[in-house]
Amino acid sequence: MSGSRTTSVRTLALGWVVLLSACLKSTEPQPSLIQLNGSWNYTGVQTVPVRETLTGTLTISRESGTSFQGQLVLQGVNSQTQQQRLLSGPVSGSESGTDVIDFDADLEATTRRHVGQIVADTITGTWYSSSDGAMSSGTFRVERETR
């Protein structure tokens, strides 16, 4: 009986080890599948609530699989008053479908969600944010800086 019980305990322990190891995910970066690392020239237009032109740099500094992280630094110029403002913050996103890039930029304590299509070294699309009932939106285009 003692041998049977030892075998059962070992089988149960082995089962737990297999189950737990299947639940663990690697925290190591995976090879990039999208190749976005580097600097990108950002241009855009905010159309709501006030028209504003946006220019700056999107820098992708870390990739893993289909996800990426970086920094966005923009200068916004109000089209009516010519007043300028600086916007900057972290970016995180992923390739969410064939040639579709989806990323969030945390600017001015709000998150601007960008969704665009990548063709060669250009991504074009739309962005929006909503905070405390106020919405802003517009379009963007990023082009990879030549190496």
N, C-alpha and C positions, 0 to 999 in steps of 0.2 A: 504494500500500500504506500509505503514511503517513497519508492521509486516512481510510482504512478503520479503521486502528488508533486514530486520534484519536476517531472516532465511537464505536468500541467502548468506549474508556476513558470517554468522556462518558456513554454509556448505562449503563455499570456504576456510575459515580459517582452518577448520578441515581437508579439503583435502590437504592443504599445509603442515600442521603438519604431517599428515600421510606420505606424499610423502618425506618430508625432513628426517623424522625418518627412513624411509626405506633406504635412501642413506647413513646414518651414519654407520660406522663400529666401533666395539668395539676396543679400544686400549689396553684393558686388556689382559695379556697373557692368552692363552688358554691351557688346559691340553695337555701335550706332548703325541703325538701318536707314536713317534719313539724311545724314551728312549735312547738318545745318551749322556746325561750329563756325564761328568767325563773326565778322562785322557786316551788318546789313544797313543800307541807307533807307530810312523810314520817311515817307511822305504821306500825308493824309489830310482829310477835311472833317471837321466836326460840323454836322449840319443841324443838330438839335442839342441844346436849346438856342445857342448862339453860334453863328458861323465863325469858324476859327480854322486857320491853316496850321498844320502840324508838320514839323520837320525834325529829324534827329537820327539817332543811331540805335539799332537793336543789336545787342551783342549776345550771341549764344556761346556760353562757356562750358557747358556740360551736357553730354548726351548719353543715353543708355537705352538701347533698343529703339523704340519709336517715341520716347519721351525726351524732353530737353528742358534746360533752365538757362537763365541769363539775366540781362538787364536792359531796360528801355529808358533812354534819355531823350526827351522831346522839348522843343520850344513851341509854344502855342502863341499865335498872333490873332487877336480879335479882328475880324474883317472890317468892323465899323469904327472902332476906336483906335486901332493899331496898338492897343495895350498888349504887352508881352508877358508870358509867364513860363516858368520852367516846371516840367513834369518829369519825374523819374521814379523808378521802382523796379522790383524784381519781376521776372517773367517765368512762367512755367507752362508747359504744354506738351502736345503730342501730335503725331500724325494719326488722325482719327479715321481715315479711310484712304482709298487710293488717291494720292496727291492732295488730300485735304489736311490743312494744318489748323489746329485749334489751340489757342493759347490765351492765358490770362495775364494781364499786366496790372499790378497793384500800384495805381497812381492816385495821389491826393486822397488817401484813405478810402478809395473806391476801387473796385476791380473792373477793368475794361476787358470784356471777352472779345477776342479777335477770332474770326473764322475766315479762312481764305484758301485759295487753290494755289498750289505751287506748280510752276512750269519753268523748267530749267533753273535759272538763278533769280526768279521773281515770284513773289507771293502777293496776290491781290485779293481783297475781300472787304468785309464789313466788320465793324465793332460796335458794341453797345455797353452801357453800364446803367445800373439803376440803384439809387441809394436814397433812402428815406422818401420814396415816392417821386423823386426827381430822376428823369431819364436823360441820358445823352447818347448820341450815336453818330456814326459817320462811316467813312470809307478809309482804306489804307492801302499802301503799296510799299513793299520792301524789296530792295534789289541788293544782291550780294556785292560787297565792295570787291573790286578787281584785286587779284593777288599779285 
